[in-house]
């Protein structure tokens, strides 16, 4: 039997990063973008939940703040999976027989 991830575990990493890392360090979006050497727009989109976390951005956060890039990527994957599960009924496929 497959275990389905409960939606309460599907936190977008951007919101989490903002609340748990960026804000406690007293950084603005502009400051954080400068420290991680990315554009302000890219940082804003991530922290605002309008863009997903890329593997490269996860590495940047790991290098800058000592976070685990693996954990951040698992957060992103969990978030993506729960979002797709919410509309799984709309996904049409043909079952392939073994």
Backbone torsions as a table, in degrees:
resi	resn	phi	psi	omega
1	UNK	NA	132.8	-179.3
2	UNK	-78.8	144.6	176.5
3	UNK	-97.6	126.2	179.8
4	UNK	-99.6	134.9	-179.6
5	UNK	-71.6	128.5	176.9
6	UNK	-72.0	141.8	-175.5
7	UNK	-61.1	-22.5	179.1
8	UNK	-67.4	-16.5	177.8
9	UNK	-90.3	-2.9	-174.5
10	UNK	-96.3	70.2	179.4
11	UNK	-88.2	129.4	176.1
12	UNK	-65.1	129.4	-177.1
13	UNK	-61.2	-27.2	-179.7
14	UNK	-63.2	-47.7	178.5
15	UNK	-63.6	-39.9	178.4
16	UNK	-64.7	-45.7	179.5
17	UNK	-60.0	-40.7	-179.8
18	UNK	-64.6	-49.0	-175.6
19	UNK	-71.6	-36.6	-172.1
20	UNK	-101.3	-15.6	-175.7
21	UNK	-125.3	-58.6	-173.2
22	UNK	-66.3	-54.1	-178.7
23	UNK	-61.3	-47.2	179.5
24	UNK	-60.9	-26.4	177.4
25	UNK	-84.3	0.0	178.7
26	UNK	69.3	26.7	-177.4
27	UNK	-96.4	141.3	169.5
28	UNK	-83.8	170.4	175.7
29	UNK	-60.4	-41.3	179.3
30	UNK	-63.0	-43.8	178.9
31	UNK	-63.1	-45.8	-179.4
32	UNK	-62.3	-42.4	179.1
33	UNK	-61.4	-42.3	179.8
34	UNK	-64.5	-43.9	-179.5
35	UNK	-63.6	-36.0	-177.9
36	UNK	-91.9	-1.5	178.6
37	UNK	58.8	48.8	174.3
38	UNK	-129.5	169.6	179.1
39	UNK	-73.7	154.0	176.8
40	UNK	-60.6	-39.2	-179.1
41	UNK	-62.6	-43.2	179.0
42	UNK	-62.6	-42.5	179.7
43	UNK	-66.8	-43.4	179.4
44	UNK	-61.1	-43.3	179.6
45	UNK	-63.8	-41.2	179.1
46	UNK	-66.9	-53.3	-175.7
47	UNK	-66.8	-24.4	177.0
48	UNK	-87.3	-1.2	178.9
49	UNK	76.6	14.4	179.6
50	UNK	-91.3	-9.2	178.1
51	UNK	-139.7	148.7	177.4
52	UNK	-80.0	164.3	177.8
53	UNK	-82.4	123.5	176.0
54	UNK	-86.5	161.8	177.1
55	UNK	-60.8	-38.4	179.6
56	UNK	-65.0	-42.0	179.3
57	UNK	-66.8	-36.1	177.1
58	UNK	-61.2	-41.2	177.7
59	UNK	-65.2	-39.9	178.9
60	UNK	-60.8	-43.8	177.9
61	UNK	-66.4	-36.9	177.4
62	UNK	-61.6	-46.3	-178.2
63	UNK	-68.4	-36.5	-176.1
64	UNK	-81.0	-36.6	-171.8
65	UNK	-121.7	-2.2	179.8
66	UNK	77.2	16.5	177.8
67	UNK	-78.4	161.4	176.2
68	UNK	-86.1	117.4	177.1
69	UNK	-60.8	-36.3	178.3
70	UNK	-59.4	-45.7	-179.7
71	UNK	-64.4	-43.4	178.8
72	UNK	-61.5	-40.5	179.1
73	UNK	-68.5	-34.3	175.7
74	UNK	-66.5	-36.5	175.8
75	UNK	-61.1	-44.2	-179.5
76	UNK	-64.7	-44.1	-179.6
77	UNK	-63.2	-41.4	179.0
78	UNK	-63.3	-43.3	178.7
79	UNK	-61.6	-46.9	-179.7
80	UNK	-61.4	-43.5	-177.5
81	UNK	-63.9	-43.8	179.4
82	UNK	-65.2	-38.3	177.3
83	UNK	-62.3	-41.2	-179.8
84	UNK	-73.1	-38.8	176.4
85	UNK	-57.1	-33.6	-179.1
86	UNK	-63.6	-24.6	179.3
87	UNK	-121.2	22.1	-177.0
88	UNK	-59.1	-30.2	178.4
89	UNK	-63.5	-22.0	179.9
90	UNK	-84.6	-11.7	-176.9
91	UNK	-85.8	118.4	-177.2
92	UNK	-103.8	127.0	176.5
93	UNK	-141.0	165.6	172.8
94	UNK	-106.8	129.6	178.6
95	UNK	-69.1	134.6	179.5
96	UNK	-101.9	123.6	-179.5
97	UNK	-75.0	144.0	-179.6
98	UNK	-75.6	NA	NA
